[in-house]
């Protein structure tokens, strides 16, 4: 699926960032229309651009209240952008091609493979169909369950709309809602609402590859009468890594937040033991790029913010709706350090060797992403002077497509908003993708061999 305009060809790695950029422009134009605002007046270009970007990048940072500023049409545009952003522009375009029975060329399949970050384009269309069905099924189930809470509160019409919006937003890890001005603060004691939200966030963040592997192994295990332990052992090495490291991060985040915020009246201090644990767990989940919150983030203690920086930076897992550098990337970086300290030549995870290419890619992603966070934090402090901890929280949240803020977003000036817009866009397409967008082909340099030099490191 190459684009040819005036003899210019775009590679898949260039088409994907370009497609998100075009979607942001289209969303901005739609949101600027008078019909998109609740007041019936047109929205200024910067507010519309910020909202379109945060929606398509499934971030969730907002400069105006989604429930109050936008009309039903405006909210519908935002919801469509969230859904497109969660699945990816290329996946949505391919879905339209499937529905209209258009034929897929080899280049189309390669582009779709790159959009899903798969290793092979074999059965990529089958993978797409399963993603579409799985996404619609999970979002529909979430919306139905939300209705039991929201219809009694808002009535049938608004209750159904809020349920659909919240389900899509939670699954796509967008963190936007149309129910009120304090995110999910009104529902932090509602077990059903909290459980459904957590499940949607986690399902979206695990990644579709993990979904299909788990379902396939379970189905095969049921047919062959395998024990649960045998089924788990048959999971792919990627699935085992994602599930085990995700569970570790969720539990570690929960315990750390629980102890650090235990007696903080601004966060979980006013709850009983069960409420403290539940809201600590929810915070640990939502910090993994979801963006919903049950208490003001600016009330967190500094030590808790440090934990939040790390969890937001890591994010979810590959081939899903979550952002961040991804769980596998962070784990491989740890393995790289571990293998060096132990003087090991290979990195082995679940009895499988990790390729050198994967290790190099993980290191590059972490380095470029950390550099982007430092750069945008410095820029935000320069163009919009704010406390550094608030600026860092905002930037890490934007680059990780999390959507949590210490109350800073609405007060940003024009340059501050533009800085966060670029950070959100970069976080969604990935810093490595942006570098590749402007990078040349260095394959020829690999053909040259130089004599080894002596360099002193550390």
KADACOR-V927986 format. One record per pair of residues at least 24 apart in sequence whose ideal C-beta (glycine too) atoms are under 8 Angstrom apart, sorted by the first residue. I is the first residue (numbers start at 1). J is the second residue. Records with the same first field share a line. If there is no record, write none. Layout:
I = J + J
//
This chain:
1 = 105 + 107 + 108 + 110 + 111
2 = 107
12 = 110 + 111 + 114 + 115
13 = 114 + 433 + 436 + 437
14 = 436 + 437
15 = 90 + 111
16 = 88 + 89 + 90 + 111 + 114 + 115 + 429 + 433
17 = 429 + 433 + 434 + 437
19 = 89 + 90 + 93
20 = 56 + 57 + 85 + 89 + 425 + 428 + 429
21 = 425
22 = 89
23 = 52 + 56 + 81 + 84 + 85 + 89
24 = 49 + 52 + 53 + 56 + 425
25 = 52
26 = 52
27 = 51 + 52 + 55 + 56 + 77 + 81
28 = 52
30 = 77
31 = 70 + 74 + 77 + 78
35 = 71 + 73 + 74
36 = 70 + 71 + 73 + 74 + 77
37 = 69 + 70 + 71 + 74
38 = 68 + 69 + 70 + 71 + 74
40 = 71
43 = 69
46 = 414 + 417 + 418
49 = 421
50 = 417 + 420 + 421
51 = 78
52 = 81
53 = 421 + 424 + 425
54 = 176 + 403 + 424
55 = 81 + 82 + 85 + 174 + 176
56 = 81 + 82 + 84 + 85 + 428
57 = 85 + 323 + 401 + 424 + 425 + 427 + 428
58 = 82 + 85 + 86 + 172 + 173 + 174 + 289 + 321 + 323 + 401 + 428
59 = 174 + 175 + 291 + 323 + 397 + 398 + 401 + 402 + 403 + 424 + 427 + 428
60 = 169 + 174 + 175 + 176 + 290 + 291 + 292 + 401 + 402 + 403 + 404
61 = 291 + 394 + 397 + 398 + 403 + 405 + 409 + 420 + 424
62 = 176 + 409 + 410
63 = 409 + 410 + 412 + 417
64 = 410
65 = 181
66 = 176 + 177 + 178
67 = 177 + 178 + 179 + 180 + 181
68 = 181
72 = 161
75 = 161 + 165 + 178
78 = 176
79 = 164 + 165 + 168 + 169
82 = 168 + 169 + 172 + 174 + 176
83 = 168 + 172
85 = 172 + 174 + 428
86 = 135 + 168 + 171 + 172 + 173 + 174 + 204 + 321
87 = 131 + 132 + 135 + 172 + 321
88 = 115 + 116
89 = 115
90 = 114 + 115
91 = 115 + 116 + 128 + 131
94 = 125 + 128
95 = 128 + 132
98 = 125 + 128 + 129
116 = 208 + 319
117 = 318 + 319
118 = 209 + 319
127 = 208 + 212
130 = 208 + 212
131 = 208
134 = 208 + 211 + 212
135 = 171
138 = 171 + 200 + 203 + 204
139 = 164 + 167 + 168 + 171 + 200
140 = 167
142 = 166 + 167 + 170 + 171 + 196 + 199 + 200
143 = 167 + 168
145 = 192 + 196
146 = 193 + 196
148 = 192
149 = 187 + 190 + 192 + 193
150 = 179
154 = 179
166 = 197
167 = 196 + 200
170 = 196 + 197 + 200 + 201 + 204 + 290 + 292
171 = 200 + 201 + 203 + 204 + 321
172 = 204 + 321
173 = 201 + 204 + 205 + 288 + 289 + 290 + 291 + 316 + 321 + 322 + 323 + 401
174 = 291 + 403
175 = 286 + 290 + 291 + 292 + 402 + 403 + 404
176 = 291 + 403
177 = 292
183 = 292 + 293 + 294
184 = 292 + 293 + 294
185 = 293 + 294 + 295
187 = 294
188 = 275 + 278 + 279 + 282 + 294 + 295
189 = 275
191 = 278
194 = 278 + 282 + 294
197 = 282 + 292
198 = 281 + 282 + 285
201 = 285 + 286 + 288 + 290 + 292
202 = 246 + 250 + 285
204 = 316 + 320 + 321 + 322
205 = 246 + 288 + 289 + 290 + 315 + 316 + 317 + 320 + 321 + 322
206 = 242 + 243 + 246 + 316 + 317 + 320
207 = 242 + 316 + 317 + 318 + 319 + 320 + 322
208 = 319 + 320
209 = 238 + 239 + 318 + 319
210 = 238 + 239 + 242 + 243 + 317 + 319 + 320
213 = 238 + 239
214 = 239
237 = 349 + 350 + 351 + 352
238 = 328
240 = 350
241 = 327 + 328 + 331 + 349 + 350
242 = 317 + 318 + 327 + 328
245 = 327 + 328 + 330 + 331
246 = 317 + 327
249 = 284 + 288 + 311 + 314 + 327
250 = 281 + 284 + 285 + 288
251 = 284
252 = 284
253 = 283 + 284 + 287 + 307 + 311
254 = 280 + 281 + 283 + 284
255 = 280
256 = 304 + 307
257 = 283 + 284 + 304 + 307
260 = 301 + 303 + 304 + 307
261 = 300 + 301 + 304
264 = 299 + 300 + 301
266 = 295 + 296 + 299 + 300
267 = 295 + 296 + 299 + 300 + 304
268 = 295
284 = 311
286 = 402 + 404
287 = 311 + 312 + 402 + 404
288 = 312 + 314 + 315 + 316 + 322 + 324 + 402
289 = 315 + 316 + 322 + 323 + 324 + 400 + 401 + 402 + 403
290 = 322 + 402 + 403
291 = 397 + 402 + 403 + 404
292 = 403
293 = 404
296 = 406 + 407
297 = 393 + 404 + 405 + 406 + 407
298 = 390 + 406 + 407
300 = 406
302 = 389
305 = 389 + 393
308 = 393 + 396 + 404
309 = 392 + 393 + 396
312 = 396 + 397 + 400 + 402 + 404
313 = 369 + 370 + 373 + 396 + 399 + 400
314 = 400
315 = 400 + 401 + 402
322 = 401
323 = 399 + 400 + 401 + 402 + 427 + 428
324 = 400 + 401 + 402
325 = 365 + 366 + 369 + 400
326 = 365
328 = 362
329 = 361 + 362 + 365 + 366
330 = 362 + 366
332 = 358 + 359 + 362
333 = 362 + 363 + 366
335 = 359
336 = 362 + 363
361 = 432
364 = 432
365 = 430 + 431 + 432
368 = 431 + 432 + 435
369 = 399 + 431
371 = 431
372 = 399 + 423 + 426 + 431
373 = 399
376 = 419 + 420 + 422 + 423
379 = 419
380 = 416 + 419 + 420
383 = 413 + 415 + 416 + 419
384 = 412 + 413 + 415 + 416 + 419
386 = 416
394 = 420
395 = 420 + 423
398 = 423 + 424 + 427
399 = 423 + 424 + 426 + 427
400 = 427
401 = 427 + 428
//
